[in-house]
Amino acid sequence: MPWQPGEAVPPTAFDPDVTFFTEEERAFVTAAVDRLIPADDYPSASELGVVDFIDHQLAGAYGRGDIYYMKGPFRDGLPTQGYQAQAPALLYRQAIADIRAGLARNDLADFTELEPEEQDRLLMGLSEGEDELEHTDAKTFFDTLWQNTLEGYFGDPVHGGNRDMEAWKMIGFPGARYDYRPWINHGGNPVKLEPVSVGGRMVP
């Protein structure tokens, strides 16, 4: 097929004015994702815009569960059945509220005020299904948070995360280039190219 520039449907660019989180929810998610991907020689998750990415996704079609069957009752499914919970936005809202309420009932500090080791223990309990939440499944929430964190950190920056394509630079990924044929026979050597977003070289 002959190719003509400008004919493809461009992705919807990240809009910082489209938000879902309350101030308290945003603070929780910021603290949580920075324990999942903390800063070391490279930026932490929040420093690369992961919280903005998740916030924007939950405010749109993903958060509403447009791609999922959303009529209950909801039951635990098999791993092969994929996502089996309520709309992701509601999952986040209920899980965060349950976690914060549970800490308050036990006279513990808010998640954002816990020591990093205590935050890690709480997240580990969620990830292994050891802790229970009142209104939703703890492991489902953690698995969703972890997946969304990876998407925001390593995804295309046109969606709000991976600021300045720093995660791509870290792993040596050249980005969404049109044609890789000149580098097919590179013998396994690194492809040293500046990464390019699907939205172009410059991403707002």
Phi, psi and omega per residue, in radians:
M1 nan 2.318 3.065
P2 -1.146 2.489 -3.090
W3 -1.855 2.343 3.081
Q4 -2.185 2.334 -3.131
P5 -1.158 2.610 3.049
G6 1.428 0.066 -3.104
E7 -1.556 -0.391 -3.132
A8 -1.264 2.685 3.094
V9 -1.421 2.033 -3.109
P10 -1.246 2.686 3.093
P11 -1.219 2.695 3.061
T12 -1.285 2.056 -3.069
A13 -1.232 2.680 3.106
F14 -1.025 2.298 3.110
D15 -2.048 1.893 -3.081
P16 -1.107 -0.262 -3.141
D17 -1.473 -0.188 3.104
V18 -1.612 1.914 -3.045
T19 -2.338 2.787 3.115
F20 -2.189 -0.749 -3.006
F21 -1.159 2.513 2.863
T22 -1.334 3.004 3.124
E23 -1.061 -0.720 -3.130
E24 -1.202 -0.695 3.114
E25 -1.129 -0.727 3.137
R26 -1.103 -0.700 3.112
A27 -1.108 -0.735 3.114
F28 -1.073 -0.889 -3.089
V29 -1.103 -0.661 3.100
T30 -1.043 -0.835 3.134
A31 -1.130 -0.694 -3.082
A32 -1.191 -0.842 -3.091
V33 -1.179 -0.464 3.103
D34 -1.345 -0.218 2.947
R35 -1.517 -0.530 3.103
L36 -1.257 -0.736 3.062
I37 -2.289 1.482 -3.129
P38 -1.358 2.862 3.098
A39 -1.281 2.416 2.961
D40 -2.424 -2.009 3.023
D41 -1.320 -0.199 -3.130
Y42 -2.184 2.842 -3.076
P43 -1.134 2.718 3.062
S44 -1.303 3.042 -3.136
A45 -1.039 -0.850 -3.096
S46 -1.163 -0.566 3.129
E47 -1.154 -0.430 3.093
L48 -1.680 0.188 3.022
G49 1.545 0.296 -3.101
V50 -1.084 -0.674 -3.129
V51 -1.147 -0.724 3.081
D52 -1.070 -0.739 3.127
F53 -1.038 -0.891 -3.103
I54 -1.107 -0.770 -3.140
D55 -0.991 -0.818 -3.104
H56 -1.155 -0.699 3.133
Q57 -1.148 -0.715 -3.120
L58 -1.215 -0.416 3.134
A59 -1.397 -0.134 -3.054
G60 -2.066 -2.610 -3.034
A61 -1.078 -0.675 3.119
Y62 -1.093 -0.820 -3.127
G63 -1.072 -0.620 3.123
R64 -1.314 -0.243 -3.115
G65 1.353 0.571 -3.083
D66 -1.037 -0.483 -3.101
I67 -1.598 -0.011 -3.086
Y68 -1.954 2.781 2.983
Y69 -1.395 2.027 -2.965
M70 -1.943 0.397 3.108
K71 -1.881 2.081 -3.071
G72 -1.210 -3.101 0.085
P73 -1.343 2.629 3.128
F74 -1.663 2.274 3.124
R75 -2.216 2.766 3.076
D76 -1.134 2.228 -3.140
G77 -1.801 3.082 3.059
L78 -1.378 2.741 3.113
P79 -0.977 -0.519 -3.126
T80 -1.326 -0.145 -3.078
Q81 -1.652 -0.002 3.093
G82 1.249 -2.778 -3.056
Y83 -1.106 2.260 -3.067
Q84 -2.286 0.452 -3.088
A85 -1.977 -3.015 3.120
Q86 -1.285 -3.134 -3.133
A87 -0.935 2.395 -3.073
P88 -0.947 -0.647 3.133
A89 -1.076 -0.743 3.118
L90 -1.196 -0.659 3.087
L91 -1.000 -0.857 3.124
Y92 -1.052 -0.857 -3.042
R93 -1.071 -0.783 -3.106
Q94 -1.235 -0.737 -3.100
A95 -1.124 -0.793 -3.133
I96 -1.101 -0.746 3.116
A97 -1.093 -0.716 3.135
D98 -1.133 -0.738 -3.132
I99 -1.119 -0.797 -3.111
R100 -1.178 -0.670 3.118
A101 -1.175 -0.676 3.119
G102 -1.113 -0.703 3.093
L103 -1.120 -0.741 -3.130
A104 -1.134 -0.697 3.132
R105 -1.098 -0.523 -3.134
N106 -1.670 0.278 3.111
D107 0.978 0.634 3.086
L108 -1.810 2.772 3.125
A109 -1.165 2.771 3.045
D110 -1.026 2.678 -3.092
F111 -0.917 -0.685 -3.094
T112 -1.184 -0.324 -3.098
E113 -1.776 -0.068 3.117
L114 -1.250 2.716 3.016
E115 -1.162 2.640 -3.117
P116 -0.911 -0.683 -3.141
E117 -1.132 -0.641 3.111
E118 -1.222 -0.682 3.062
Q119 -1.058 -0.731 3.131
D120 -1.088 -0.739 -3.138
R121 -1.102 -0.708 3.134
L122 -1.143 -0.796 3.141
L123 -1.128 -0.644 3.115
M124 -1.131 -0.711 3.101
G125 -1.074 -0.665 3.080
L126 -1.170 -0.762 -3.047
S127 -1.151 -0.546 -3.099
E128 -1.682 0.053 3.114
G129 1.258 0.322 -3.131
E130 -1.398 -0.553 3.138
D131 -1.690 2.517 3.125
E132 -1.936 2.499 3.054
L133 -1.909 2.679 -3.000
E134 -1.219 -0.699 -2.976
H135 -1.980 -0.071 -3.117
T136 -2.734 3.028 -3.072
D137 -1.507 2.189 -3.052
A138 -1.114 -0.806 -3.094
K139 -1.168 -0.647 3.086
T140 -1.072 -0.729 3.105
F141 -1.112 -0.826 -3.118
F142 -1.082 -0.795 -3.124
D143 -1.049 -0.670 3.116
T144 -1.199 -0.755 3.107
L145 -1.062 -0.762 -3.131
W146 -1.128 -0.779 3.119
Q147 -1.071 -0.793 -3.140
N148 -1.152 -0.584 3.101
T149 -1.126 -0.790 3.101
L150 -1.101 -0.713 3.137
E151 -1.091 -0.760 -3.135
G152 -1.211 -0.583 -3.086
Y153 -1.341 -0.733 -3.023
F154 -1.885 -0.060 -3.109
G155 -1.337 3.108 3.134
D156 -1.177 2.326 -3.079
P157 -1.151 -0.184 3.103
V158 -1.091 -0.324 -3.125
H159 -1.684 0.091 3.005
G160 1.932 -0.376 3.101
G161 -1.733 -2.949 3.087
N162 0.842 0.914 -3.071
R163 -0.979 2.361 3.131
D164 0.993 0.318 3.115
M165 1.021 0.533 -3.085
E166 -1.109 -0.652 3.136
A167 -1.163 -0.650 3.100
W168 -1.169 -0.692 3.103
K169 -1.123 -0.638 -3.121
M170 -1.095 -0.727 -3.090
I171 -1.698 -0.008 3.109
G172 1.329 0.512 3.128
F173 -1.561 2.176 -3.069
P174 -1.332 -0.122 3.057
G175 1.612 -2.803 -3.025
A176 -1.571 1.176 3.123
R177 -1.476 2.623 -3.085
Y178 -1.167 -0.699 -2.928
D179 -2.495 2.162 3.114
Y180 -1.895 0.132 -3.052
R181 -1.008 -0.642 3.127
P182 -1.083 -0.300 -3.076
W183 -1.954 0.214 -3.104
I184 -1.058 -0.776 -3.091
N185 -1.724 0.996 -3.101
H186 -1.617 0.075 3.043
G187 1.142 0.415 3.139
G188 1.448 0.006 3.121
N189 -1.317 2.656 3.119
P190 -1.020 2.474 3.047
V191 -1.630 1.786 -3.017
K192 -1.574 1.495 3.112
L193 -2.293 2.520 3.043
E194 -1.159 2.335 -3.117
P195 -1.170 2.637 3.141
V196 -2.221 2.308 3.090
S197 -1.351 2.760 3.046
V198 -1.097 -0.374 3.088
G199 -1.542 0.036 -3.130
G200 1.989 -3.070 -3.103
R201 -1.225 -0.660 -3.109
M202 -1.832 2.123 3.142
V203 -1.938 2.275 3.132
P204 -1.022 nan nan
